């Protein structure tokens, strides 16, 4: 019997074209490895809390056999409903890669930084915005330029570089006039990493590779999805330890760990629970989907 798996993907309205690459690769590699893989969307699923267990999940209103594993690919777009489905499947004995609790933690960029900092890992100094904003306090403790981010976001969206106190004040006034309920963090700007950073992929506690991303248009954001260039970057002991330790602390089986250049060392910028890997495969020539499937087979004894 082939191994059965699901990829739980983001809602229809929030689908991003780039992710079609990752879905295509997962399906291709699954066929090569005799894995029966289906891509499902949260809108297709219903659950009923009942003692009848394995018949309490419905796909398109029909009961289905449970898969051996589920790979959530919603990242920062993970909704409460999606988390509830993942928790329900987990309780029914389905292997979830990554666990729902870890996905929920990583969705919150501030909470992620708090956890990493508490574990004595190097992160940029970060503040939570409170309106009205005390610009003098920001200047004293973070300085300018300063990076402004939404709590939830991916692929470089929701990130802005305020070059000076004036532009920062203007941005805060705009947000204050439009949406004071928006959760925003302010982060120390690491000048050594302007327009470049590192993305390390961790699978099953092992750093499988690293790429350097660099902005193509003078922007300070180096995301591949924003047009950034990518190239292979050799792993060293510090990079490998920072990435694997971050994934371990956050409870992630599969993680994209973003590192900033800081002199001769690095700081942890963000962690991603559903990292894209088109640029990574292009830069490193590593078959990411196969690495993930091999980990799932070994970790959950599905060989």
Secondary structure, 3 states (H helix, E strand, C coil): CCEEEEEEECCHHHCCCCHHHHHHHHHHHHHHCCEEEEEEEHHHEEECCCCCHHHCEEECCEECCCCCEEEECCHHHCCHHHHHHHHHHHHCCCEECCCHHHHHHHHCHHHHHHHHHHCCCCECCEEECCCCCCHHHHHHHCCCCEEEEECCCCCCCCEEEECCHHHHHHHHHHHHHHCCCCCEEEEECCHHHCCEEEEEEEECCEEEEEEEEECCCCCCCCCHHHCCEEEECCCCHHHHHHHHHHHHHHCCCEEEEEEEEECCEEEEEEEECCCCCHHHHHHHCCCHHHHHHHHHHHHCCCC
